[in-house]
Amino acid sequence: MASFLLGPSFPAWLKYQSNLSYLDFSNASLSGSIPSWFWDISGGLNSLNLSFNQLKGQLPNPLNLQEVAFLDLSSNLFEGPIPLLLAGIQVLDLSDNRFSGPIAKMISGFTQFWIFLSFAGNQLIGEIPDSIGQTFSLIIIDLSRNNLSGSIPSYMANCRQLQVLDVQNNNLSGEFPGSLENESEGIIPASLGDLKSMAQPEKNNRYLFYGTNFGRHYYEESIVVNIKAGSQRCDYPTSAGTTESAIADGYSVDKWFYLAVGLVFAAGILVPCFILIVQRTWSDVCFSFVDKTANGLLYWGQETTAFFKSRGDHNP
């Protein structure tokens, strides 16, 4: 029921549901705290999405979500510490909230099944724990826009499946772990910024999983140029087109395309009408043809109806 106007409170009928396995109340105009009874009925959920609402308050610790594999609480007003994470979760998005506190205590439940983790846009402090390197299946880690300090742990190299690591806008220091480098050399070409088709406005989550089969991973609406932890031997491009200009160019192309389609459509209707108005003889011929065709079709329909009716009258 994503994008339905359900709020501001959770619907009362939900309280009496049982055997729920999938619940999507994203962008549903919900606000306030999550009622306590909600956690009583959500223990069997496999997928829970409450993103893009105005929900606030602290989450229970630990969460009563023993079966959940997909949990998205992003873009709300949740605050306080992040509760202990459950071992069965594969996809967790708590980005763009007001969670605070150190990150080390939150990930003690990491297992080999985790593939996506986003704590971006919160108020987390402290260092990135070494235990994050124990999750070998992680594909995306987004810890950007927090107050994390220290350095990126070298144990991150144990995440062999890692494709995206985003730690921008923190207070991290030190060198990038050499174990995460690739073999890229030379200068990144400035023309990379001119790839307009790669620039799309972010309407949804930056890295969006969809589908229920987490064995296959698809992403949409990502504007990240991923060089997989680029080598320190790569220099920054001297100049590049901006994302904003690329998007503006794309919108300009769409505007002219739709304008051209509209003009062609209007011309296809107005030009014949104008000719028929100016050329009286052409108009008479055209409408005479239309009248004859319509009368012919009407006569054929009447004859066909009479034929089948007469056959029905003769049948015993």
Secondary structure, DSSP 8 states (H G I E B T S, - for coil): -TT----SS--GGGGG--S--EEE-TTS--EEE--HHHHHH-TT-SEEE--SSEEEE---SS-S-TT-SEEE--SSEEEE------TT-SEEE--SSEEEEESGGG-TT--TT--EEE--SSEEEEE--GGGGG-TT--EEE--SSEEEE---GGGGG-TT--EEE--SSEE-S---GGG--S--SB--GGGGG-GGG-----S-SS---SS-TTS----S------SS--TT-B--S----HHHHHHHHHHHHHHHHHHHHHHHHHHHHHHHHHHHH-HHHHHHHHHHHHHHHHHHHHHHHHHHHHHHHHHHH--
